[in-house]
Each structure stands twice: as C-alpha cells, then as structure tokens.
Amino acid sequence: MTAKSFSIIEWSPDGVRYQDDILAEEVAVALVYNGISHVVMMCTPEHLAEFALGFSLSEGIIEGPEQIYGIAVSPQALGIEVHIELASRCFVALKQRRRSLAGRTGCGLCGTEQLAMVEHSLQPLPFTQQFRLSYLSSALNQIKSLQPIGQQTACTHIAAWVDGQGQVCAGYEDIGRHVALDKLLGARSKAEWGKAGCVLISSRASYEIVQKAISCGVEILCAASAATQRAVDLAQAQGLTLVGFSRGSRAIVYTHAQRVISEFTDMLSQKTR
C-alpha cells in the first residue's frame, strides 16, 4: 500500500465535517552498498529497485547499470533497506567520497559534508535530440493516469519520459521530486524507450534536478514550474536544454533552444546561441 485512509476534520466557511481522507505513505529508505549504509531518504515505497539504480547513476556512483550486480529490497521495522551489490572499483571510489545524509522529503543535498562535494564532475552533453513544444499539452494529460497516488492525495511529484512523438513512455511518482526523477532515470537506463525524447517533471528545476539529468545524459528537461539561477547556469554550461513553466499552452526556454521545435524555432535559436 502506498496510500492510506485517515480520519480528518475539515473546516470551511460552510462548517465542520468529519470524514476520511487518503494520505500518501512516507517511508525511510536506506540505500546500502556492499553492506554499508550510504544514504537514507524519505520516499514512496514502490519502484525501489529503479530508485536505487537511478540514484547510483545520477550521483555518479556508477557509470552504467552493469556495475550493479544485484539489488534486494528488505523491509525492516523502521523502514526499508535496499541492498545494492556494487562492483569493487565503484565501491572503493564511493568509500573515498562517502557522505552520510538523512534526507527529508525532496531533499537533494542534506548532509553533504563539504561544499566541494556539491558539484559533480559532468561531461558536456551532445546535441542529438529535438523536441516539439506543442507536444507538452498532450504529455501533461497523459501523465495524469500515471499518478494514482497523486490523484488520491495531491501529495506526489511525477517524473516522466516523453518520446520524440510526444508519447509518454513511462512515469514514476514519489513524495520527493528527486526520488521520482531517480526512479525514472533508473528505469530509462535499461529501456529502449529512453533513447530519444525528454524528461518532464512536475516541479521546479533546481540545481540538483538539473545535475541529475545531465549526469544521466538527458539532453532536454521540461519542468512544470520555474528554474533557479544556479540550475540555469549549470544547464547552459553543460549543454542541457532547460524548459520551465511547461504547462501545455506556455513554456519558457532558458537554455539551448536549438533543440526546441516550434513556429518560433529560428528566432529562439538565434537569440540563445
């Protein structure tokens, strides 16, 4: 179960009502690499193997899925442990830069020990993808069916992959926007549908969101809300096309508009090169 019924008291100008409401489940999930706990995140307890894989990729712990030999999900009294069998070379590197963090919901940098650890070494992105902005309206409608918890609770974010024809290939929801994205990136690393298209996420585009996308080779990221200054700077420097306020009839292209296809493509490309 990822959502549970709870008795509430609702107050409004019409009076007081006693009724049941549906709440999203929030569980402490520990990612344990080769027997050593590395991180604890509060998240929705589903698709945890995809989360473990996506987190490992987006945090630079591994370079590819083949460097994880096995993933086992183990419920515990206080939460869930996800045990990851990591290649020896990756584990040695992880121990050298190991951090300990207790992540609150949606937290991306809590517990980072040093400021120098905030930034990862990233490879600039190639320019192989294009995306038509007019597909956003259809994609936003499609992802509604992929948010059963969100539909019941209005409490989750979703990260979805939209292909070059505007079809939503997959979507993962979670109470944490970073976790939702990690789940999607983990699934994408092993899927054929992840070759061409863009990420659509139902949140703002913060620095950590942009960093995770770039780490996994995503060339186009569309966010439902605004982007932060540091996220835009990183996207510009690394070649990510970053789109904010992606709400169907409106979108703001922050960086590298040459990947965007619309009736204004030529004008946008000239202004943002």
N, C-alpha and C positions, 0 to 999 in steps of 0.2 A: 504494500500500500504506500502510495506517495502523497495521498491527501486523506485527511481525517475529519470527521464531523465533530463539532464543538458547540456547546450551548452558549449563546451570547444574549446580551441585552442591547437592542438597537434603539437609540434615541433620535428623534427627528421632530420638526415642528408639528407633526401630526400626533405625537405622543410617544409612548414607550411600548416596544414589542419584544416579547420573549420568543426566540426562535433558534434554530440550528443553522450553523454556518460551516463552510468547508475551508479547512486550513491546509496549506502546503506543509508537508513534512520536512523537517530540517534535521540532518544527522551529521555528527562529526565523522569525517572520513580521513583515515591516516593512510598515506602512501608509504609503503615500507619497501625499500630497495635492498635486496640481498640481506634481509633480516634486520636492517637498521631503519627506523622511522625517520623520514625526511621532512614531511610536512603534514599538517592537519588542516583540513578545510571543512567549512560548514557547507553542505550542499544537499541536493535532492538525491535520495538513494536509488538511482537507476542509471543504467548505462555506465557503470563504474569502470569497466574494462576500457571502454572508449575514453573515459576521463583520464585514466592512468596513462594510456598511450599518448593522448593529446597533450597532457601536461608535460610528459617526458620530452616530447618533440618541441613544444613551444618554449620550454625552459632551457633548451639546449643540452639536456641530459643525454639524449641520444640523437643520432643523425638520421636514423631510419628505423622503421618497425622491426627489422630483422635483428636489431641489437637488444631486443627484449625476447627472452626465451620462454617466458610464461607469465601469466597473470592469474592470481587466485583471490577471490573475494571471500573474506572471512568475517561474518558478523560477530561482534563482541558485546559485552554487557553495556559498555559506554558508547558504542558506536560501531563502525565498520573498519576493518583493516583490509587494504588491498595490497597483497604481496606481489612484488614485481621481481622477477629473476632477470638481472641485468648482466650484460656482457662485462667481463672483468675489466677491460680497458675503460669502459664508461663508468664503472663503479669507482675505480681509482680516481678518475677525474672528478667525480661527484664528491668524493670524500675531501678532496683538496679545496673545494669551494662550498662545502656543505653549510647550509643555514638551517636554523630551527625557527619555524613560524607557526603560530596558531591563528589560522585565517578566519576572520569574521566574514560574514556573508558578503560576497562580491569583492573581497579584499585581494589585491594583487601583490602588494609589496610589504605587507605587515611582517615585521620581524627580520627584515633584511639587515644583516649585521653591520654593513659598511656602505657608505654612499657609492663607492666604486662598484658595488655589486648590483646597482640598479640597472646599469646598461650592459647588454649582452653584445658579443661580437656578432654582427649581422652581415650577410652578403647582400649587396645591392640586387634588386630584383630585375629579371629580364623584362622585355616588353613583347609578350607573345599573346596577350589577351585583349579583347574588346568587349564592351557591354552596352546594350541599348537601354537608356534610362527609362524609356516608355514601358519596359518590362516590370518595373518596380511595382506598379499598381496591382498587376496580376499576382506577382510574387507575394505581396503583403496579404492578399486574400487567401492564397494557398497555405500560408504558414499557420493560419488560424486553426486548421484541422490537425496540426502537429503540436498543439498546445493544450492537451486535455487538462493538465493541472492548472494552467493559466486560465483556461475558460471557467474552471470551477472556483478559483481562488483569487484571480487577478494579482498573483504574487510571484510570477516567474518571468524570466527572460528567455528568449529563444535565439539560437544561432542557426542559420540555415544556409545551405548551398544552393545557389541559383545558377543553372547552366546557361550556355550561350543562347538558348532559345527561350529563356525566361521561365523554364520549368523548375520548380523546387524539387531537388533530388532527395534531400534529407534535411531534417531539422531536429535539434536537441534542446530541450528546455531544462532550466535549473533556476533555483533561487538566486544563484550567483551568476552574473554575466560572464565572468572569466571562466567559470566552470562549464557553462553552456558552450562557450567557444572551444574550450579544450576538448569537450566531448565530440563536437563536430570535427575538429581537426584530427582527432584520433581516428574517427570513422573514415574521414576523407583519405587518410594516408594509405588505406588498404582498398579503396573503392575505385572502380572505373569512372564513376561519375565525377570524381574530383579533379579531372584533368583540365577542364575548361569551365570558366564561369566566375562567380564572385561570392563572397560571404555577405550575408545580410543579417545584421544583429539588431535586436530590439532595445538598444541602449545608446548611451553616448559613446563616442570614440575617444577613450582615454589613452594615455601613453602605453599602458600595459596591454590593452586590446590591440593596438597597432603593432606593438613589438611582437606579440604572439603571432599575429597574422603574417608578418614579414618572416619570422623565424621558420614558418612552415611553407614559405613560397607562395603565399596568396598575393596576387597582383592587384586585386580590386576589393575594397572593403566598403560596404554601404551600411551606415548606422542610422537608426531611426531618429536620433537626437543629435546634438552638437558635437563638435570635436574640440579638444583642448589645444592650447597653443603648442605644447610640447609634442602632442600627438601629430599635429600638422608638420612641425619641424622634422620629426623623425620620418614621416611618410615622404616628405619632399626629398630628404637626403638619401633615402634608400630606394626610391622609385616606386612607392605604393600609390595607386590611385585611391584617394580617400574622399568619400562622398558622405555628407551629413544631411540631416533632416530628410531622410529618404521616406517620403510619405505618399508616394504614388503620383500626385499632381505637382509635387515640388521636390527639388533636390538641390543641394549646394555642393559643387565640386571644389574641393580645397586644393588638390594637388594632381598633377599629371593627367590633365583632361584629354590627352591624346588617346587614351584608352576608351573614352566615352563616346558613344554614338548617339547623336540626336540631330534635330534640324539645325542646331547651333554648333555642330562639331567643329567646323573650320574656325569659327570665331573663338571658341573656347581654347582650342589648341594653340592658336597664335598668342593668346593672352597669358597662357600659363607655362609656356616653354621657357 
